[in-house]
Amino acid sequence: MSQSLHQLANQAGELHKALADAAENMEQYQYNLSGIQRCADQISKCLRMVGNNRTAALSSKDTRKVMEELEQAANELQELLTK
C-alpha cells in the first residue's frame, strides 16, 4: 500500500513538473507570437511607405530610415523564429 502511494506521489510530482513546463512553453509561444505579429505589421508598414512611390516619393533620408526600420523588424523576426 505505501509502495503504491509513493509511486502515486512520484507520478504527481512528474505531472506537476510537466504542467509547469507546458505553461512556461505556452507563455514563450504567446510572447513570440505577439512579437512576430508586431514585426509583420512593421514590415508591412515599411513596404507600403517605400512601395507607394506613385503618391509621394520619399526623400533619401526617409528611405534610409524606413529601410533601417525594415531591417530591424526582419532581424527581430528571425530571432523570434529561432526561439
PyMOL commands that set and color helices and strands:
alter all, ss='L'
color gray80, all
select helices_A, chain A and resi 2-51+60-82
alter helices_A, ss='H'
color red, helices_A
deselect
rebuild
show_as cartoon
